[in-house]
Amino acid sequence: MAAGGCAVSLYGYQYVVLRCVPRVEREEFLNVGVVLYSQSADYLEAEYHVDSARLSVLAPDLDATEVGEALETVCRVCRGDTGGGLPNLGSLGRRFGWLSAPRSTVVQPGPVHGGLTADPAAELAGLVQRLVG
């Protein structure tokens, strides 16, 4: 119960941290974003932040703009945009499944984690702050 005796609805959610992996063989990465999905809240969103200074230390030859474009594609899939090479996946759950599947590209999802929250958007912002910074 919340203050004043009102019940707070909690929503289950899953999330993946998006990683920039410039050279897969070295297994080095930089966290650059988070995708959060809550079926019960009908919510699927991604947020990202590319720290170009940190990225240039890890991969001096990698263009931070290209990484940002790949992350913007993730956001477009979350919104359900199609065309221009984007998949037509329909439901939020299918889109999250596609986004959380392992890839061998520069931007890769980490393992799926879960939790409970009263506010999926605030939870996403908090995860980005804590895990991507």
Secondary structure as the mmCIF struct_conf table of DSSP 4:
data_model
#
loop_
_struct_conf.conf_type_id
_struct_conf.id
_struct_conf.beg_label_comp_id
_struct_conf.beg_label_asym_id
_struct_conf.beg_label_seq_id
_struct_conf.end_label_comp_id
_struct_conf.end_label_asym_id
_struct_conf.end_label_seq_id
HELX_RH_3T_P HELX_RH_3T_P1 ALA A 3 GLY A 5
STRN STRN1 TYR A 11 CYS A 20
BEND BEND1 PRO A 22 PRO A 22
HELX_RH_3T_P HELX_RH_3T_P2 VAL A 24 ARG A 26
TURN_TY1_P TURN_TY1_P1 GLU A 27 GLU A 27
STRN STRN2 LEU A 30 SER A 38
TURN_TY1_P TURN_TY1_P2 GLN A 39 ASP A 42
STRN STRN3 TYR A 43 TYR A 48
HELX_RH_AL_P HELX_RH_AL_P1 SER A 52 LEU A 58
TURN_TY1_P TURN_TY1_P3 PRO A 60 ASP A 61
BEND BEND2 LEU A 62 LEU A 62
HELX_RH_AL_P HELX_RH_AL_P2 ALA A 64 ARG A 79
TURN_TY1_P TURN_TY1_P4 GLY A 80 GLY A 80
STRN STRN4 GLY A 83 GLY A 83
TURN_TY1_P TURN_TY1_P5 GLY A 84 GLY A 85
STRN STRN5 LEU A 86 LEU A 86
BEND BEND3 SER A 91 SER A 91
HELX_RH_AL_P HELX_RH_AL_P3 LEU A 92 SER A 100
BEND BEND4 ALA A 101 ALA A 101
BEND BEND5 THR A 105 VAL A 106
STRN STRN6 VAL A 107 PRO A 109
STRN STRN7 HIS A 113 THR A 117
BEND BEND6 ALA A 118 ALA A 118
HELX_RH_AL_P HELX_RH_AL_P4 PRO A 120 LEU A 131
TURN_TY1_P TURN_TY1_P6 VAL A 132 VAL A 132
#
